[in-house]
Amino acid sequence: MVTKISPRTKTARQAAFLAALACRGQIVKAAAAVPISRGTHYRWCRENSDYKARFEVAVQLAARRLG
């Protein structure tokens, strides 16, 4: 049985994942911190162009921070 995430919770998880990614710089570590699966992140990227754009910003922030 798959539990659906409410939009509010999904939005909060997306924000938490992106913040963790900006700090940790690795999808695996950010996903574990939330927790979500890596597959959930990739699904969000496929299904939501706004999320994908925010993800790309988080990657840039991580690169600058860890650079």
N, C-alpha and C positions, 0 to 999 in steps of 0.2 A: 504494500500500500504506500503510495506517494502522498506526502503531506504538502499541500499547497502553501506557499508563503503569501501572506497578505501584502498588498502593495506597500503599506507603511513599513512592514518588517523587511520586505525585499529592498526597498529604498535605503533603509538603515544598514542592511547588510552590504549593499553595494558601496555605500559611503565608507563603511568600516574597512571593507576590502581595499578600496582605493587609497585610503589613508595608510593602511598597513603596507601596501605596496610602495607608496612613496617613501616610507621609512625603511623598509627592509630590502627593497629592490629585487625581490624574487617572488614570483607568482606562488610557488609552493609554500613558502613561509607566510605570505600574506593570507593565503587560503586557510592555512592551519590556524592562524590567529583569529579568524572571524567566528566560527569555523564554517567553511563551505568547501565543496569539492572544486578542483580545477575545472572540471567539466561544467560546473555551474557558471563559473566566470566566462568560459568560452561560449556558452549558450547565450549569456547576457550580451556578449559582444556581437554575436550573430543577429540577435533579435532586437537590439536597441542601439541605434546609431548615436544617441546622446551619451549612453553609457560608454560606448566604444571611444568616443571623443574624450570623455573624462579619463578613461583608462590611459589613453595616449599622453595626456597631460601628466598623469601620475608617473608614468614611465620616464618622462622628461625630468620631472622633479627628482626621482630616484637617481637618475644618471648624474644630475648636478650635485646632489647630496653626497653620493658615494664616489663620484668622479675622481 
